[in-house]
């Protein structure tokens, strides 16, 4: 019997390596202006969080035009006081991804809504995880009982950023020196 499916044929691909690649260097991806990712990229005070977003591979998500996210971004100014940089630098991809997803909401939520009630839960981008938002003191909005919103409603084309004073970590994760 003779095989008709071609498994017994061999191909010589050696000639392919002799061809010079005329396409040139691969162009670098550029960020769209006025997006969550471009704001994080351009602001030096968000460099630690930018590292986490890049490590997690979520740059394209926050650079998308159709995204409408709320993002809680920690300021380096406050993180340096509460967390050694080595915690961020030595973080693995899974942990970084969970922290970034936990710090983002699927919809736009502005400060007036966050301050509209003494306490509420808002769902994060991690299924079955939520943030506790509390307004127990006038003018102070707290997330999960320990993270304060320093500045709210930094609006860009595809979302809104609220600047916070600590890293938001899912309750089922533990990172040294990070309060929940």
C-alpha positions as CSV (number, residue, x, y, z in Angstrom):
1,X,0.0,0.0,0.0
2,X,1.1,3.5,-0.7
3,X,0.3,6.5,1.6
4,X,-1.5,9.3,-0.2
5,X,-1.6,11.7,2.7
6,X,2.0,12.9,2.3
7,X,3.5,11.9,5.7
8,X,6.3,10.1,4.0
9,X,7.5,13.1,2.0
10,X,10.3,15.2,3.3
11,X,10.9,18.9,2.7
12,X,14.2,20.8,2.6
13,X,13.8,24.2,4.3
14,X,17.5,25.0,4.3
15,X,17.2,27.5,1.5
16,X,15.0,29.7,3.6
17,X,17.9,30.6,5.9
18,X,19.9,32.1,3.0
19,X,17.4,34.9,2.4
20,X,18.1,38.3,4.0
21,X,15.2,39.8,5.9
22,X,14.3,43.0,4.1
23,X,11.5,44.0,6.4
24,X,13.9,45.8,8.7
25,X,13.4,46.1,12.5
26,X,10.1,45.4,14.1
27,X,8.4,48.7,15.0
28,X,7.7,49.3,18.7
29,X,4.1,49.5,19.8
30,X,3.1,53.1,20.6
31,X,0.4,54.1,23.1
32,X,-2.7,55.9,22.1
33,X,-2.9,59.4,23.5
34,X,-5.4,60.2,26.3
35,X,-5.7,56.6,27.6
36,X,-5.3,55.1,31.0
37,X,-2.0,53.5,29.9
38,X,-0.6,56.6,28.4
39,X,-1.3,58.5,31.6
40,X,0.4,55.8,33.7
41,X,3.3,55.8,31.3
42,X,3.8,59.6,31.2
43,X,3.4,60.1,35.0
44,X,6.7,59.4,36.9
45,X,4.7,59.1,40.2
46,X,3.0,56.0,38.8
47,X,6.2,54.2,37.8
48,X,5.8,51.3,40.3
49,X,2.3,50.6,39.2
50,X,3.4,50.9,35.5
51,X,5.9,48.2,36.2
52,X,3.1,46.0,37.6
53,X,0.9,46.6,34.5
54,X,3.8,45.8,32.1
55,X,4.7,42.7,34.1
56,X,1.1,41.5,34.1
57,X,0.8,42.0,30.3
58,X,-2.3,44.3,30.6
59,X,-0.9,47.3,28.7
60,X,-3.1,46.7,25.7
61,X,-6.2,46.4,27.9
62,X,-5.7,49.9,29.4
63,X,-4.7,51.3,26.1
64,X,-7.9,50.2,24.3
65,X,-10.2,52.8,23.0
66,X,-13.3,51.0,23.9
67,X,-12.3,50.3,27.5
68,X,-14.3,52.2,30.2
69,X,-12.5,51.3,33.4
70,X,-12.0,52.8,36.8
71,X,-8.5,52.3,38.0
72,X,-7.1,52.9,41.5
73,X,-3.4,53.7,41.0
74,X,-1.0,54.0,44.0
75,X,1.3,57.0,44.1
76,X,5.0,56.3,44.4
77,X,5.2,59.1,46.9
78,X,3.2,57.1,49.4
79,X,4.3,53.6,48.3
80,X,7.9,54.4,49.1
81,X,6.9,55.0,52.7
82,X,5.0,51.8,53.1
83,X,6.7,49.2,50.9
84,X,10.2,48.4,49.9
85,X,10.8,48.6,46.1
86,X,12.1,45.0,46.1
87,X,8.6,43.8,46.8
88,X,7.5,45.2,43.5
89,X,10.7,44.3,41.6
90,X,10.6,40.6,42.8
91,X,6.9,40.1,42.1
92,X,5.9,37.3,39.7
93,X,3.5,37.8,36.8
94,X,0.5,36.1,38.4
95,X,0.7,38.3,41.5
96,X,1.1,41.4,39.5
97,X,-1.8,40.5,37.3
98,X,-4.1,39.9,40.3
99,X,-3.1,43.2,41.9
100,X,-3.7,45.1,38.7
101,X,-7.1,43.4,38.1
102,X,-8.1,44.0,41.7
103,X,-7.2,47.7,41.3
104,X,-9.6,48.1,38.4
105,X,-13.3,48.2,37.9
106,X,-15.3,47.2,34.8
107,X,-17.1,50.5,34.7
108,X,-16.6,54.2,35.2
109,X,-17.2,55.2,38.8
110,X,-16.5,58.9,39.8
111,X,-16.0,60.3,43.2
112,X,-19.5,61.6,43.8
113,X,-20.8,58.1,43.4
114,X,-18.1,56.7,45.7
115,X,-19.0,59.3,48.3
116,X,-22.8,58.8,47.9
117,X,-23.2,56.4,50.8
118,X,-21.3,55.6,54.1
119,X,-20.3,52.1,52.8
120,X,-20.6,50.0,49.7
121,X,-19.0,47.2,47.9
122,X,-17.9,47.5,44.2
123,X,-17.0,44.6,42.1
124,X,-13.4,44.4,40.7
125,X,-12.2,42.8,37.5
126,X,-11.4,39.6,39.4
127,X,-14.6,37.5,39.5
128,X,-16.2,37.3,42.9
129,X,-13.9,40.0,44.4
130,X,-15.0,43.3,45.6
131,X,-13.7,46.5,47.2
132,X,-15.2,47.9,50.4
133,X,-15.6,51.7,49.9
134,X,-16.2,53.6,53.2
135,X,-16.9,57.3,53.8
136,X,-16.9,57.3,57.6
137,X,-15.2,60.7,58.0
138,X,-16.1,63.8,56.0
139,X,-14.0,64.1,52.9
140,X,-12.1,60.8,53.5
141,X,-12.8,57.9,51.2
142,X,-11.2,54.6,52.3
143,X,-10.9,51.3,50.3
144,X,-10.8,48.0,52.3
145,X,-10.4,50.0,55.5
146,X,-6.8,51.0,55.0
147,X,-6.2,52.6,51.6
148,X,-7.2,56.2,51.2
149,X,-8.1,57.9,47.9
150,X,-5.8,60.9,47.7
151,X,-7.1,62.5,44.5
152,X,-10.1,61.3,42.5
153,X,-11.5,61.8,39.0
154,X,-8.4,62.0,36.9
155,X,-10.3,61.5,33.6
156,X,-8.9,60.2,30.3
157,X,-10.6,59.1,27.1
158,X,-11.1,55.4,28.2
159,X,-11.5,55.7,31.9
160,X,-10.9,57.4,35.2
161,X,-8.1,57.1,37.7
162,X,-8.3,57.6,41.4
163,X,-4.9,58.1,43.1
164,X,-4.5,56.1,46.3
165,X,-1.9,55.9,49.0
166,X,-1.2,52.1,49.1
167,X,-1.3,49.0,47.0
168,X,-4.7,47.2,46.7
169,X,-4.1,43.5,47.3
170,X,-6.8,40.8,47.0
171,X,-7.8,39.4,50.4
172,X,-6.7,35.9,49.5
173,X,-3.1,37.0,48.7
174,X,-0.4,38.0,51.1
175,X,2.5,40.3,50.3
176,X,4.9,41.3,53.0
177,X,4.5,44.8,54.4
178,X,1.2,45.4,52.6
179,X,-1.9,46.0,54.7
180,X,-5.3,45.0,53.4
